[in-house]
Amino acid sequence: MGHQDQHRRGQGRGAARHDEAVHVRQAEAEREKRAKIIHAEGEFQAAQQLQSAAAVIAQQPTAIQLRYLQTLTEIAVEKNSTIIFPVPIEFLGGLGSMLKPKE
């Protein structure tokens, strides 16, 4: 086998490696593309659910207060903490009159 034959075989292996690298990059790009599409679909679904939630809250204003309390409760459980809620003075005044002994 001559020197030229060995050189051609070496070029063949290099071309094969190059082709393989190209295929690997293409496959990686395709995976990234699919991941981006899946992420975008998830974002779209989340936006639709937020829109639905906003419609419910618009019809029931107390729903946002209940959701706020639920969120605070979840945070307290996760962080193993206590949350102190500010209470309007008017509420405390009414509570005080209810607790006074009746004469």
MIZA-907839 format. One record per atom (N, C-alpha, C, CB): residue number from 0; y, z, x; residue in three letters; atom name. Coordinates in steps of 0.1 Angstrom, whole numbers, always signed. Glycine has a CB too. Layout:
N
{pos = NUM	y = Y	z = Z	x = X	code = ALA	site = CA}
...
This chain:
103
{pos = 0	y = -12	z = +0	x = +9	code = MET	site = N}
{pos = 0	y = +0	z = +0	x = +0	code = MET	site = CA}
{pos = 0	y = +12	z = +0	x = +9	code = MET	site = C}
{pos = 0	y = +0	z = +12	x = -10	code = MET	site = CB}
{pos = 1	y = +21	z = -9	x = +6	code = GLY	site = N}
{pos = 1	y = +33	z = -10	x = +15	code = GLY	site = CA}
{pos = 1	y = +44	z = -1	x = +11	code = GLY	site = C}
{pos = 1	y = +38	z = -24	x = +14	code = GLY	site = CB}
{pos = 2	y = +54	z = +0	x = +19	code = HIS	site = N}
{pos = 2	y = +65	z = +8	x = +17	code = HIS	site = CA}
{pos = 2	y = +73	z = +5	x = +4	code = HIS	site = C}
{pos = 2	y = +75	z = +7	x = +29	code = HIS	site = CB}
{pos = 3	y = +74	z = -8	x = +1	code = GLN	site = N}
{pos = 3	y = +81	z = -13	x = -11	code = GLN	site = CA}
{pos = 3	y = +73	z = -8	x = -23	code = GLN	site = C}
{pos = 3	y = +82	z = -28	x = -11	code = GLN	site = CB}
{pos = 4	y = +60	z = -8	x = -23	code = ASP	site = N}
{pos = 4	y = +53	z = -4	x = -35	code = ASP	site = CA}
{pos = 4	y = +55	z = +11	x = -38	code = ASP	site = C}
{pos = 4	y = +37	z = -6	x = -33	code = ASP	site = CB}
{pos = 5	y = +55	z = +19	x = -27	code = GLN	site = N}
{pos = 5	y = +58	z = +33	x = -29	code = GLN	site = CA}
{pos = 5	y = +72	z = +36	x = -34	code = GLN	site = C}
{pos = 5	y = +56	z = +41	x = -15	code = GLN	site = CB}
{pos = 6	y = +82	z = +27	x = -29	code = HIS	site = N}
{pos = 6	y = +95	z = +29	x = -34	code = HIS	site = CA}
{pos = 6	y = +97	z = +26	x = -49	code = HIS	site = C}
{pos = 6	y = +105	z = +19	x = -26	code = HIS	site = CB}
{pos = 7	y = +89	z = +15	x = -53	code = ARG	site = N}
{pos = 7	y = +90	z = +11	x = -68	code = ARG	site = CA}
{pos = 7	y = +84	z = +23	x = -76	code = ARG	site = C}
{pos = 7	y = +82	z = -2	x = -70	code = ARG	site = CB}
{pos = 8	y = +73	z = +28	x = -72	code = ARG	site = N}
{pos = 8	y = +66	z = +39	x = -79	code = ARG	site = CA}
{pos = 8	y = +76	z = +51	x = -80	code = ARG	site = C}
{pos = 8	y = +53	z = +43	x = -72	code = ARG	site = CB}
{pos = 9	y = +83	z = +54	x = -70	code = GLY	site = N}
{pos = 9	y = +92	z = +65	x = -70	code = GLY	site = CA}
{pos = 9	y = +103	z = +63	x = -80	code = GLY	site = C}
{pos = 9	y = +98	z = +67	x = -56	code = GLY	site = CB}
{pos = 10	y = +108	z = +50	x = -81	code = GLN	site = N}
{pos = 10	y = +118	z = +47	x = -90	code = GLN	site = CA}
{pos = 10	y = +112	z = +48	x = -105	code = GLN	site = C}
{pos = 10	y = +123	z = +32	x = -88	code = GLN	site = CB}
{pos = 11	y = +100	z = +45	x = -107	code = GLY	site = N}
{pos = 11	y = +94	z = +46	x = -120	code = GLY	site = CA}
{pos = 11	y = +93	z = +61	x = -124	code = GLY	site = C}
{pos = 11	y = +80	z = +41	x = -120	code = GLY	site = CB}
{pos = 12	y = +90	z = +70	x = -115	code = ARG	site = N}
{pos = 12	y = +90	z = +84	x = -119	code = ARG	site = CA}
{pos = 12	y = +104	z = +89	x = -122	code = ARG	site = C}
{pos = 12	y = +84	z = +92	x = -107	code = ARG	site = CB}
{pos = 13	y = +113	z = +84	x = -114	code = GLY	site = N}
{pos = 13	y = +127	z = +88	x = -117	code = GLY	site = CA}
{pos = 13	y = +132	z = +84	x = -130	code = GLY	site = C}
{pos = 13	y = +136	z = +83	x = -106	code = GLY	site = CB}
{pos = 14	y = +129	z = +71	x = -134	code = ALA	site = N}
{pos = 14	y = +133	z = +66	x = -147	code = ALA	site = CA}
{pos = 14	y = +126	z = +74	x = -158	code = ALA	site = C}
{pos = 14	y = +129	z = +51	x = -148	code = ALA	site = CB}
{pos = 15	y = +113	z = +78	x = -156	code = ALA	site = N}
{pos = 15	y = +106	z = +85	x = -166	code = ALA	site = CA}
{pos = 15	y = +113	z = +99	x = -168	code = ALA	site = C}
{pos = 15	y = +91	z = +87	x = -162	code = ALA	site = CB}
{pos = 16	y = +116	z = +105	x = -157	code = ARG	site = N}
{pos = 16	y = +123	z = +118	x = -157	code = ARG	site = CA}
{pos = 16	y = +137	z = +117	x = -164	code = ARG	site = C}
{pos = 16	y = +125	z = +124	x = -143	code = ARG	site = CB}
{pos = 17	y = +144	z = +106	x = -162	code = HIS	site = N}
{pos = 17	y = +156	z = +104	x = -168	code = HIS	site = CA}
{pos = 17	y = +155	z = +102	x = -183	code = HIS	site = C}
{pos = 17	y = +163	z = +91	x = -162	code = HIS	site = CB}
{pos = 18	y = +145	z = +94	x = -187	code = ASP	site = N}
{pos = 18	y = +142	z = +92	x = -201	code = ASP	site = CA}
{pos = 18	y = +138	z = +105	x = -208	code = ASP	site = C}
{pos = 18	y = +130	z = +82	x = -203	code = ASP	site = CB}
{pos = 19	y = +130	z = +113	x = -201	code = GLU	site = N}
{pos = 19	y = +126	z = +126	x = -207	code = GLU	site = CA}
{pos = 19	y = +139	z = +135	x = -209	code = GLU	site = C}
{pos = 19	y = +116	z = +133	x = -198	code = GLU	site = CB}
{pos = 20	y = +147	z = +135	x = -199	code = ALA	site = N}
{pos = 20	y = +160	z = +143	x = -200	code = ALA	site = CA}
{pos = 20	y = +168	z = +139	x = -211	code = ALA	site = C}
{pos = 20	y = +167	z = +143	x = -187	code = ALA	site = CB}
{pos = 21	y = +169	z = +126	x = -213	code = VAL	site = N}
{pos = 21	y = +177	z = +120	x = -224	code = VAL	site = CA}
{pos = 21	y = +171	z = +125	x = -238	code = VAL	site = C}
{pos = 21	y = +177	z = +104	x = -224	code = VAL	site = CB}
{pos = 22	y = +158	z = +124	x = -239	code = HIS	site = N}
{pos = 22	y = +151	z = +129	x = -251	code = HIS	site = CA}
{pos = 22	y = +153	z = +143	x = -254	code = HIS	site = C}
{pos = 22	y = +136	z = +126	x = -250	code = HIS	site = CB}
{pos = 23	y = +153	z = +151	x = -243	code = VAL	site = N}
{pos = 23	y = +155	z = +166	x = -245	code = VAL	site = CA}
{pos = 23	y = +170	z = +168	x = -250	code = VAL	site = C}
{pos = 23	y = +153	z = +173	x = -231	code = VAL	site = CB}
{pos = 24	y = +179	z = +161	x = -244	code = ARG	site = N}
{pos = 24	y = +193	z = +163	x = -248	code = ARG	site = CA}
{pos = 24	y = +195	z = +158	x = -263	code = ARG	site = C}
{pos = 24	y = +203	z = +155	x = -239	code = ARG	site = CB}
{pos = 25	y = +188	z = +147	x = -267	code = GLN	site = N}
{pos = 25	y = +189	z = +143	x = -280	code = GLN	site = CA}
{pos = 25	y = +183	z = +153	x = -290	code = GLN	site = C}
{pos = 25	y = +182	z = +129	x = -282	code = GLN	site = CB}
{pos = 26	y = +172	z = +158	x = -287	code = ALA	site = N}
{pos = 26	y = +166	z = +168	x = -295	code = ALA	site = CA}
{pos = 26	y = +175	z = +181	x = -297	code = ALA	site = C}
{pos = 26	y = +152	z = +172	x = -290	code = ALA	site = CB}
{pos = 27	y = +181	z = +185	x = -286	code = GLU	site = N}
{pos = 27	y = +189	z = +197	x = -286	code = GLU	site = CA}
{pos = 27	y = +202	z = +194	x = -295	code = GLU	site = C}
{pos = 27	y = +194	z = +200	x = -272	code = GLU	site = CB}
{pos = 28	y = +207	z = +182	x = -294	code = ALA	site = N}
{pos = 28	y = +219	z = +178	x = -302	code = ALA	site = CA}
{pos = 28	y = +215	z = +178	x = -317	code = ALA	site = C}
{pos = 28	y = +224	z = +164	x = -298	code = ALA	site = CB}
{pos = 29	y = +203	z = +173	x = -320	code = GLU	site = N}
{pos = 29	y = +198	z = +173	x = -333	code = GLU	site = CA}
{pos = 29	y = +197	z = +187	x = -339	code = GLU	site = C}
{pos = 29	y = +185	z = +165	x = -334	code = GLU	site = CB}
{pos = 30	y = +191	z = +196	x = -331	code = ARG	site = N}
{pos = 30	y = +190	z = +210	x = -335	code = ARG	site = CA}
{pos = 30	y = +203	z = +216	x = -338	code = ARG	site = C}
{pos = 30	y = +182	z = +218	x = -325	code = ARG	site = CB}
{pos = 31	y = +213	z = +214	x = -329	code = GLU	site = N}
{pos = 31	y = +226	z = +219	x = -331	code = GLU	site = CA}
{pos = 31	y = +233	z = +214	x = -344	code = GLU	site = C}
{pos = 31	y = +235	z = +216	x = -319	code = GLU	site = CB}
{pos = 32	y = +230	z = +201	x = -346	code = LYS	site = N}
{pos = 32	y = +236	z = +194	x = -358	code = LYS	site = CA}
{pos = 32	y = +230	z = +201	x = -371	code = LYS	site = C}
{pos = 32	y = +233	z = +179	x = -358	code = LYS	site = CB}
{pos = 33	y = +217	z = +203	x = -371	code = ARG	site = N}
{pos = 33	y = +210	z = +209	x = -382	code = ARG	site = CA}
{pos = 33	y = +216	z = +224	x = -384	code = ARG	site = C}
{pos = 33	y = +195	z = +209	x = -381	code = ARG	site = CB}
{pos = 34	y = +217	z = +231	x = -373	code = ALA	site = N}
{pos = 34	y = +222	z = +245	x = -374	code = ALA	site = CA}
{pos = 34	y = +236	z = +245	x = -380	code = ALA	site = C}
{pos = 34	y = +222	z = +251	x = -360	code = ALA	site = CB}
{pos = 35	y = +245	z = +236	x = -376	code = LYS	site = N}
{pos = 35	y = +258	z = +235	x = -381	code = LYS	site = CA}
{pos = 35	y = +258	z = +232	x = -396	code = LYS	site = C}
{pos = 35	y = +267	z = +225	x = -374	code = LYS	site = CB}
{pos = 36	y = +250	z = +223	x = -400	code = ILE	site = N}
{pos = 36	y = +249	z = +219	x = -414	code = ILE	site = CA}
{pos = 36	y = +244	z = +231	x = -423	code = ILE	site = C}
{pos = 36	y = +239	z = +207	x = -416	code = ILE	site = CB}
{pos = 37	y = +234	z = +238	x = -418	code = ILE	site = N}
{pos = 37	y = +229	z = +250	x = -425	code = ILE	site = CA}
{pos = 37	y = +240	z = +261	x = -426	code = ILE	site = C}
{pos = 37	y = +217	z = +256	x = -418	code = ILE	site = CB}
{pos = 38	y = +247	z = +263	x = -415	code = HIS	site = N}
{pos = 38	y = +258	z = +272	x = -415	code = HIS	site = CA}
{pos = 38	y = +269	z = +268	x = -425	code = HIS	site = C}
{pos = 38	y = +264	z = +274	x = -401	code = HIS	site = CB}
{pos = 39	y = +273	z = +256	x = -426	code = ALA	site = N}
{pos = 39	y = +283	z = +251	x = -435	code = ALA	site = CA}
{pos = 39	y = +278	z = +252	x = -449	code = ALA	site = C}
{pos = 39	y = +286	z = +236	x = -432	code = ALA	site = CB}
{pos = 40	y = +265	z = +250	x = -452	code = GLU	site = N}
{pos = 40	y = +260	z = +252	x = -466	code = GLU	site = CA}
{pos = 40	y = +261	z = +266	x = -470	code = GLU	site = C}
{pos = 40	y = +246	z = +247	x = -466	code = GLU	site = CB}
{pos = 41	y = +258	z = +275	x = -460	code = GLY	site = N}
{pos = 41	y = +259	z = +289	x = -463	code = GLY	site = CA}
{pos = 41	y = +273	z = +293	x = -466	code = GLY	site = C}
{pos = 41	y = +254	z = +298	x = -452	code = GLY	site = CB}
{pos = 42	y = +283	z = +288	x = -459	code = GLU	site = N}
{pos = 42	y = +297	z = +291	x = -461	code = GLU	site = CA}
{pos = 42	y = +301	z = +286	x = -475	code = GLU	site = C}
{pos = 42	y = +305	z = +285	x = -450	code = GLU	site = CB}
{pos = 43	y = +296	z = +274	x = -478	code = PHE	site = N}
{pos = 43	y = +300	z = +268	x = -491	code = PHE	site = CA}
{pos = 43	y = +295	z = +277	x = -503	code = PHE	site = C}
{pos = 43	y = +294	z = +254	x = -492	code = PHE	site = CB}
{pos = 44	y = +282	z = +281	x = -501	code = GLN	site = N}
{pos = 44	y = +276	z = +290	x = -512	code = GLN	site = CA}
{pos = 44	y = +284	z = +303	x = -513	code = GLN	site = C}
{pos = 44	y = +261	z = +292	x = -509	code = GLN	site = CB}
{pos = 45	y = +288	z = +309	x = -501	code = ALA	site = N}
{pos = 45	y = +295	z = +321	x = -501	code = ALA	site = CA}
{pos = 45	y = +309	z = +319	x = -508	code = ALA	site = C}
{pos = 45	y = +297	z = +327	x = -487	code = ALA	site = CB}
{pos = 46	y = +315	z = +308	x = -506	code = ALA	site = N}
{pos = 46	y = +328	z = +305	x = -512	code = ALA	site = CA}
{pos = 46	y = +326	z = +304	x = -527	code = ALA	site = C}
{pos = 46	y = +334	z = +292	x = -506	code = ALA	site = CB}
{pos = 47	y = +315	z = +298	x = -532	code = GLN	site = N}
{pos = 47	y = +313	z = +296	x = -546	code = GLN	site = CA}
{pos = 47	y = +311	z = +310	x = -552	code = GLN	site = C}
{pos = 47	y = +301	z = +287	x = -549	code = GLN	site = CB}
{pos = 48	y = +303	z = +319	x = -546	code = GLN	site = N}
{pos = 48	y = +301	z = +332	x = -551	code = GLN	site = CA}
{pos = 48	y = +314	z = +340	x = -551	code = GLN	site = C}
{pos = 48	y = +290	z = +339	x = -543	code = GLN	site = CB}
{pos = 49	y = +322	z = +339	x = -541	code = LEU	site = N}
{pos = 49	y = +335	z = +346	x = -541	code = LEU	site = CA}
{pos = 49	y = +344	z = +341	x = -553	code = LEU	site = C}
{pos = 49	y = +342	z = +344	x = -528	code = LEU	site = CB}
{pos = 50	y = +343	z = +328	x = -556	code = GLN	site = N}
{pos = 50	y = +351	z = +322	x = -567	code = GLN	site = CA}
{pos = 50	y = +346	z = +328	x = -580	code = GLN	site = C}
{pos = 50	y = +350	z = +307	x = -567	code = GLN	site = CB}
{pos = 51	y = +333	z = +329	x = -582	code = SER	site = N}
{pos = 51	y = +327	z = +335	x = -594	code = SER	site = CA}
{pos = 51	y = +331	z = +350	x = -595	code = SER	site = C}
{pos = 51	y = +312	z = +334	x = -594	code = SER	site = CB}
{pos = 52	y = +331	z = +357	x = -584	code = ALA	site = N}
{pos = 52	y = +334	z = +371	x = -584	code = ALA	site = CA}
{pos = 52	y = +349	z = +373	x = -588	code = ALA	site = C}
{pos = 52	y = +332	z = +378	x = -570	code = ALA	site = CB}
{pos = 53	y = +358	z = +364	x = -582	code = ALA	site = N}
{pos = 53	y = +372	z = +365	x = -586	code = ALA	site = CA}
{pos = 53	y = +374	z = +363	x = -601	code = ALA	site = C}
{pos = 53	y = +380	z = +354	x = -578	code = ALA	site = CB}
{pos = 54	y = +366	z = +354	x = -607	code = ALA	site = N}
{pos = 54	y = +368	z = +351	x = -621	code = ALA	site = CA}
{pos = 54	y = +364	z = +363	x = -629	code = ALA	site = C}
{pos = 54	y = +359	z = +339	x = -625	code = ALA	site = CB}
{pos = 55	y = +353	z = +370	x = -625	code = VAL	site = N}
{pos = 55	y = +349	z = +383	x = -632	code = VAL	site = CA}
{pos = 55	y = +359	z = +393	x = -630	code = VAL	site = C}
{pos = 55	y = +335	z = +388	x = -626	code = VAL	site = CB}
{pos = 56	y = +365	z = +395	x = -618	code = ILE	site = N}
{pos = 56	y = +375	z = +405	x = -616	code = ILE	site = CA}
{pos = 56	y = +388	z = +402	x = -624	code = ILE	site = C}
{pos = 56	y = +378	z = +406	x = -601	code = ILE	site = CB}
{pos = 57	y = +391	z = +389	x = -625	code = ALA	site = N}
{pos = 57	y = +403	z = +386	x = -633	code = ALA	site = CA}
{pos = 57	y = +401	z = +390	x = -648	code = ALA	site = C}
{pos = 57	y = +405	z = +371	x = -632	code = ALA	site = CB}
{pos = 58	y = +389	z = +389	x = -653	code = GLN	site = N}
{pos = 58	y = +386	z = +393	x = -667	code = GLN	site = CA}
{pos = 58	y = +385	z = +408	x = -668	code = GLN	site = C}
{pos = 58	y = +374	z = +386	x = -672	code = GLN	site = CB}
{pos = 59	y = +380	z = +415	x = -658	code = GLN	site = N}
{pos = 59	y = +378	z = +429	x = -659	code = GLN	site = CA}
{pos = 59	y = +385	z = +436	x = -647	code = GLN	site = C}
{pos = 59	y = +363	z = +433	x = -659	code = GLN	site = CB}
{pos = 60	y = +398	z = +440	x = -648	code = PRO	site = N}
{pos = 60	y = +405	z = +445	x = -637	code = PRO	site = CA}
{pos = 60	y = +399	z = +458	x = -630	code = PRO	site = C}
{pos = 60	y = +419	z = +448	x = -641	code = PRO	site = CB}
{pos = 61	y = +392	z = +466	x = -638	code = THR	site = N}
{pos = 61	y = +385	z = +478	x = -633	code = THR	site = CA}
{pos = 61	y = +374	z = +474	x = -624	code = THR	site = C}
{pos = 61	y = +381	z = +487	x = -644	code = THR	site = CB}
{pos = 62	y = +369	z = +462	x = -624	code = ALA	site = N}
{pos = 62	y = +358	z = +458	x = -616	code = ALA	site = CA}
{pos = 62	y = +361	z = +459	x = -601	code = ALA	site = C}
{pos = 62	y = +353	z = +443	x = -619	code = ALA	site = CB}
{pos = 63	y = +374	z = +455	x = -598	code = ILE	site = N}
{pos = 63	y = +378	z = +456	x = -584	code = ILE	site = CA}
{pos = 63	y = +378	z = +470	x = -579	code = ILE	site = C}
{pos = 63	y = +392	z = +449	x = -582	code = ILE	site = CB}
{pos = 64	y = +382	z = +480	x = -587	code = GLN	site = N}
{pos = 64	y = +382	z = +494	x = -584	code = GLN	site = CA}
{pos = 64	y = +368	z = +499	x = -581	code = GLN	site = C}
{pos = 64	y = +389	z = +502	x = -594	code = GLN	site = CB}
{pos = 65	y = +359	z = +495	x = -590	code = LEU	site = N}
{pos = 65	y = +345	z = +499	x = -589	code = LEU	site = CA}
{pos = 65	y = +339	z = +493	x = -576	code = LEU	site = C}
{pos = 65	y = +337	z = +494	x = -601	code = LEU	site = CB}
{pos = 66	y = +343	z = +480	x = -573	code = ARG	site = N}
{pos = 66	y = +338	z = +474	x = -561	code = ARG	site = CA}
{pos = 66	y = +343	z = +481	x = -549	code = ARG	site = C}
{pos = 66	y = +341	z = +459	x = -561	code = ARG	site = CB}
{pos = 67	y = +355	z = +485	x = -549	code = TYR	site = N}
{pos = 67	y = +362	z = +492	x = -538	code = TYR	site = CA}
{pos = 67	y = +354	z = +505	x = -535	code = TYR	site = C}
{pos = 67	y = +377	z = +495	x = -541	code = TYR	site = CB}
{pos = 68	y = +352	z = +512	x = -546	code = LEU	site = N}
{pos = 68	y = +344	z = +525	x = -545	code = LEU	site = CA}
{pos = 68	y = +330	z = +523	x = -539	code = LEU	site = C}
{pos = 68	y = +344	z = +532	x = -558	code = LEU	site = CB}
{pos = 69	y = +324	z = +512	x = -544	code = GLN	site = N}
{pos = 69	y = +310	z = +509	x = -539	code = GLN	site = CA}
{pos = 69	y = +311	z = +506	x = -524	code = GLN	site = C}
{pos = 69	y = +304	z = +497	x = -547	code = GLN	site = CB}
{pos = 70	y = +320	z = +498	x = -520	code = THR	site = N}
{pos = 70	y = +322	z = +495	x = -506	code = THR	site = CA}
{pos = 70	y = +324	z = +507	x = -497	code = THR	site = C}
{pos = 70	y = +333	z = +485	x = -504	code = THR	site = CB}
{pos = 71	y = +333	z = +516	x = -502	code = LEU	site = N}
{pos = 71	y = +335	z = +528	x = -495	code = LEU	site = CA}
{pos = 71	y = +323	z = +537	x = -494	code = LEU	site = C}
{pos = 71	y = +346	z = +537	x = -501	code = LEU	site = CB}
{pos = 72	y = +315	z = +537	x = -504	code = THR	site = N}
{pos = 72	y = +302	z = +545	x = -504	code = THR	site = CA}
{pos = 72	y = +293	z = +539	x = -494	code = THR	site = C}
{pos = 72	y = +296	z = +545	x = -518	code = THR	site = CB}
{pos = 73	y = +292	z = +526	x = -494	code = GLU	site = N}
{pos = 73	y = +283	z = +519	x = -484	code = GLU	site = CA}
{pos = 73	y = +287	z = +522	x = -470	code = GLU	site = C}
{pos = 73	y = +282	z = +504	x = -487	code = GLU	site = CB}
{pos = 74	y = +300	z = +522	x = -467	code = ILE	site = N}
{pos = 74	y = +305	z = +524	x = -454	code = ILE	site = CA}
{pos = 74	y = +302	z = +539	x = -450	code = ILE	site = C}
{pos = 74	y = +320	z = +522	x = -453	code = ILE	site = CB}
{pos = 75	y = +304	z = +548	x = -459	code = ALA	site = N}
{pos = 75	y = +301	z = +562	x = -456	code = ALA	site = CA}
{pos = 75	y = +286	z = +564	x = -453	code = ALA	site = C}
{pos = 75	y = +305	z = +571	x = -468	code = ALA	site = CB}
{pos = 76	y = +277	z = +557	x = -460	code = VAL	site = N}
{pos = 76	y = +263	z = +559	x = -458	code = VAL	site = CA}
{pos = 76	y = +260	z = +553	x = -444	code = VAL	site = C}
{pos = 76	y = +255	z = +552	x = -469	code = VAL	site = CB}
{pos = 77	y = +265	z = +541	x = -441	code = GLU	site = N}
{pos = 77	y = +262	z = +535	x = -428	code = GLU	site = CA}
{pos = 77	y = +267	z = +544	x = -416	code = GLU	site = C}
{pos = 77	y = +269	z = +521	x = -427	code = GLU	site = CB}
{pos = 78	y = +279	z = +550	x = -418	code = LYS	site = N}
{pos = 78	y = +285	z = +557	x = -407	code = LYS	site = CA}
{pos = 78	y = +282	z = +572	x = -407	code = LYS	site = C}
{pos = 78	y = +300	z = +555	x = -407	code = LYS	site = CB}
{pos = 79	y = +274	z = +576	x = -418	code = ASN	site = N}
{pos = 79	y = +270	z = +590	x = -420	code = ASN	site = CA}
{pos = 79	y = +283	z = +598	x = -420	code = ASN	site = C}
{pos = 79	y = +261	z = +595	x = -409	code = ASN	site = CB}
{pos = 80	y = +292	z = +595	x = -428	code = SER	site = N}
{pos = 80	y = +305	z = +602	x = -429	code = SER	site = CA}
{pos = 80	y = +309	z = +605	x = -443	code = SER	site = C}
{pos = 80	y = +316	z = +594	x = -422	code = SER	site = CB}
{pos = 81	y = +320	z = +613	x = -444	code = THR	site = N}
{pos = 81	y = +325	z = +616	x = -457	code = THR	site = CA}
{pos = 81	y = +338	z = +609	x = -459	code = THR	site = C}
{pos = 81	y = +327	z = +632	x = -459	code = THR	site = CB}
{pos = 82	y = +341	z = +604	x = -471	code = ILE	site = N}
{pos = 82	y = +353	z = +598	x = -474	code = ILE	site = CA}
{pos = 82	y = +361	z = +606	x = -483	code = ILE	site = C}
{pos = 82	y = +351	z = +583	x = -480	code = ILE	site = CB}
{pos = 83	y = +374	z = +609	x = -480	code = ILE	site = N}
{pos = 83	y = +383	z = +616	x = -489	code = ILE	site = CA}
{pos = 83	y = +391	z = +606	x = -496	code = ILE	site = C}
{pos = 83	y = +391	z = +627	x = -481	code = ILE	site = CB}
{pos = 84	y = +391	z = +607	x = -509	code = PHE	site = N}
{pos = 84	y = +399	z = +598	x = -518	code = PHE	site = CA}
{pos = 84	y = +412	z = +605	x = -521	code = PHE	site = C}
{pos = 84	y = +391	z = +594	x = -531	code = PHE	site = CB}
{pos = 85	y = +423	z = +597	x = -520	code = PRO	site = N}
{pos = 85	y = +436	z = +603	x = -524	code = PRO	site = CA}
{pos = 85	y = +436	z = +603	x = -540	code = PRO	site = C}
{pos = 85	y = +448	z = +594	x = -519	code = PRO	site = CB}
{pos = 86	y = +441	z = +614	x = -545	code = VAL	site = N}
{pos = 86	y = +441	z = +615	x = -560	code = VAL	site = CA}
{pos = 86	y = +455	z = +616	x = -564	code = VAL	site = C}
{pos = 86	y = +432	z = +627	x = -565	code = VAL	site = CB}
{pos = 87	y = +459	z = +609	x = -575	code = PRO	site = N}
{pos = 87	y = +473	z = +610	x = -580	code = PRO	site = CA}
{pos = 87	y = +476	z = +624	x = -585	code = PRO	site = C}
{pos = 87	y = +475	z = +599	x = -591	code = PRO	site = CB}
{pos = 88	y = +488	z = +628	x = -583	code = ILE	site = N}
{pos = 88	y = +493	z = +641	x = -587	code = ILE	site = CA}
{pos = 88	y = +491	z = +643	x = -602	code = ILE	site = C}
{pos = 88	y = +507	z = +643	x = -583	code = ILE	site = CB}
{pos = 89	y = +493	z = +632	x = -610	code = GLU	site = N}
{pos = 89	y = +492	z = +633	x = -624	code = GLU	site = CA}
{pos = 89	y = +478	z = +637	x = -628	code = GLU	site = C}
{pos = 89	y = +496	z = +620	x = -631	code = GLU	site = CB}
{pos = 90	y = +468	z = +632	x = -621	code = PHE	site = N}
{pos = 90	y = +454	z = +635	x = -624	code = PHE	site = CA}
{pos = 90	y = +452	z = +650	x = -621	code = PHE	site = C}
{pos = 90	y = +445	z = +627	x = -615	code = PHE	site = CB}
{pos = 91	y = +457	z = +655	x = -611	code = LEU	site = N}
{pos = 91	y = +455	z = +669	x = -607	code = LEU	site = CA}
{pos = 91	y = +462	z = +679	x = -618	code = LEU	site = C}
{pos = 91	y = +460	z = +673	x = -593	code = LEU	site = CB}
{pos = 92	y = +473	z = +674	x = -622	code = GLY	site = N}
{pos = 92	y = +480	z = +682	x = -633	code = GLY	site = CA}
{pos = 92	y = +472	z = +683	x = -645	code = GLY	site = C}
{pos = 92	y = +494	z = +676	x = -636	code = GLY	site = CB}
{pos = 93	y = +466	z = +672	x = -649	code = GLY	site = N}
{pos = 93	y = +458	z = +672	x = -661	code = GLY	site = CA}
{pos = 93	y = +445	z = +681	x = -659	code = GLY	site = C}
{pos = 93	y = +454	z = +658	x = -665	code = GLY	site = CB}
{pos = 94	y = +440	z = +680	x = -647	code = LEU	site = N}
{pos = 94	y = +428	z = +687	x = -644	code = LEU	site = CA}
{pos = 94	y = +431	z = +702	x = -644	code = LEU	site = C}
{pos = 94	y = +422	z = +683	x = -631	code = LEU	site = CB}
{pos = 95	y = +442	z = +706	x = -639	code = GLY	site = N}
{pos = 95	y = +446	z = +720	x = -639	code = GLY	site = CA}
{pos = 95	y = +447	z = +726	x = -653	code = GLY	site = C}
{pos = 95	y = +459	z = +722	x = -631	code = GLY	site = CB}
{pos = 96	y = +453	z = +719	x = -662	code = SER	site = N}
{pos = 96	y = +455	z = +724	x = -675	code = SER	site = CA}
{pos = 96	y = +442	z = +725	x = -682	code = SER	site = C}
{pos = 96	y = +464	z = +714	x = -684	code = SER	site = CB}
{pos = 97	y = +432	z = +717	x = -679	code = MET	site = N}
{pos = 97	y = +419	z = +718	x = -685	code = MET	site = CA}
{pos = 97	y = +411	z = +730	x = -679	code = MET	site = C}
{pos = 97	y = +411	z = +705	x = -682	code = MET	site = CB}
{pos = 98	y = +414	z = +734	x = -667	code = LEU	site = N}
{pos = 98	y = +407	z = +745	x = -661	code = LEU	site = CA}
{pos = 98	y = +413	z = +759	x = -665	code = LEU	site = C}
{pos = 98	y = +407	z = +744	x = -646	code = LEU	site = CB}
{pos = 99	y = +425	z = +759	x = -670	code = LYS	site = N}
{pos = 99	y = +431	z = +772	x = -674	code = LYS	site = CA}
{pos = 99	y = +424	z = +778	x = -685	code = LYS	site = C}
{pos = 99	y = +447	z = +770	x = -677	code = LYS	site = CB}
{pos = 100	y = +422	z = +791	x = -684	code = PRO	site = N}
{pos = 100	y = +415	z = +798	x = -695	code = PRO	site = CA}
{pos = 100	y = +424	z = +798	x = -708	code = PRO	site = C}
{pos = 100	y = +412	z = +813	x = -692	code = PRO	site = CB}
{pos = 101	y = +418	z = +795	x = -719	code = LYS	site = N}
{pos = 101	y = +425	z = +795	x = -732	code = LYS	site = CA}
{pos = 101	y = +427	z = +809	x = -736	code = LYS	site = C}
{pos = 101	y = +417	z = +787	x = -742	code = LYS	site = CB}
{pos = 102	y = +439	z = +811	x = -741	code = GLU	site = N}
{pos = 102	y = +443	z = +825	x = -746	code = GLU	site = CA}
{pos = 102	y = +442	z = +826	x = -760	code = GLU	site = C}
{pos = 102	y = +456	z = +829	x = -741	code = GLU	site = CB}
